[in-house]
Amino acid sequence: MLDLTVIPSTGATLPEVRVNRHWINGAFAPEEAAGWTERVSPSHGVAVSRSQRGTAEDAEAAIAAARAAFDDGRWSGLSGKARATVLLKVAELIEANVDRMALIETLESGKPITQARGEVSGAADLWRYAASLARTLHGDSHNSLGQDMLAVVLKEPIGVVSIITPWNFPFWILSQKLPFALAAGCTCVVKPSELTPSTTVILGELLAEAGLPAGVVNIVLGYGQPVGATLASDPRVDMVTFTGSTAVGKGIAAAASGTLKKVALELGGKNPQVIFPDADLEGAADAVVFGVYFNTGQCCNSGSRIILHEDIAEAFTARVVELSKQVAFGDPLDPATQVGAIVTPEHGAKIDAHVSAARKAGARVEIGGAGLAVPGLGAQFYQPTVVTNVTPDMAIAREEVFGPVLTVLNFRTLDEALTLVNDADYGLSAGVWSENVHTCLSFARGAQAGTVWTNTWMDGFPEVTFGGVKQSGLGREIGRFGLDEFMEIKSLVMRIGRTRAPWVRPR
């Protein structure tokens, strides 16, 4: 641990405890509530926010508001230009509020302030791109069905959408869903994680300031039971979109099945990077370190397993270990910090249990494998960890650890590498490092993943659709396909003139 780069407490003065209330039908709920949830900062160990704990009745009231707002057309009936104007205004307001939103997100989640600022400011671009889609939304036409027929395929908003978001990227993931649903003309009920609710509530304020009609977006705070369950099962909801663990995603799908509503799920990953000897090995090593430690590894796209050609395995692993020692872990309020705190003590224990089980199964921990005490902050941190001598059957090679833990496997041929890549329940993302374009293309075709990166990791753009295969989820987010998730397709078939031959012929 003495070899690590640790950033001690900055001693910064923390803001007053933020109070969050439900946002329903264009107004904050009264102070009275069935209960309150207090969020203690994982990095600083003090209360930083206090939020209303929603009931099933709160969720039902929000659904009723969204249902009424959709049915009367106050939003869905607007032109694409009008909807885009509001979304663009929201983007401007997000950028004007980056600092206060990033600060509370850092305190609630434990992520570094620099990453929180990037997440919030970058989300504004998602809103701008969604605005462009609102103005360019179109269906299709069929003018080749004969002289007497014309058909048009219409895209219509699916209706009321429940949006359930996680704690690890609370504002970014909300912005991968909400502006696209709004661009489509839907109305929404949002439930953020009880651990990181504040930036979602702040967004409610910004939506009102931007001129979004009351009831179009509603926010209910609280836990999966009963709020999330109600949002998934209520028959007045037409679609539910969820980001989180695969286990919870299965529960969401089960709850939604009673009404056969549409379900979109962005779930877990055990994402591999395959490194060939001809790659830019220094660039690959840096990207591996970024991929596994970004957001403290608490990321569905975490590059949590690397698959190394046996000719470079030993040297490459040594370089990753050396770079791991240089990554700045510690106080997330210091702009120099690259890796912050683990979200809860319980999650930290789960991470450690994975590493301990791997040790017992015969794996070797090259660095880390234990908690990390940061001077002035406490011990809710976890050391950068690299685990070798791993076999494909070990749990640590197959299960999502969701922490700063990298597992190392070896291969000899491309076919063997693809077998290791695809021998997983997940299929969110995968990466390949090689200077040979044929190797990269063969890998991209063979990898069972929603996204394949070549000679990079975790580059993303609003235009490029995101989502997984297998148990990494259903449906797609962002890009044009992300907009289509919130649309229903309607075929309109028209006969031109009175050309239909009678079915019943007179005797």
Helices and strands as residue ranges (DSSP letters): E 5-7, E 18-20, E 23-24, E 27-28, E 36-40, E 47-52, H 56-71, H 80-96, H 98-109, H 113-136, E 140-142, E 149-157, E 160-164, H 170-184, E 187-191, H 198-210, E 217-219, I 224-228, H 229-233, E 239-243, H 246-256, G 257-259, E 262-266, E 272-275, H 281-293, G 294-297, E 305-309, H 313-326, E 328-330, H 345-360, E 364-367, E 385-388, H 395-398, E 405-411, H 414-422, E 426-427, E 429-433, H 437-446, E 451-454, E 469-470, E 473-474, H 479-484, E 487-495
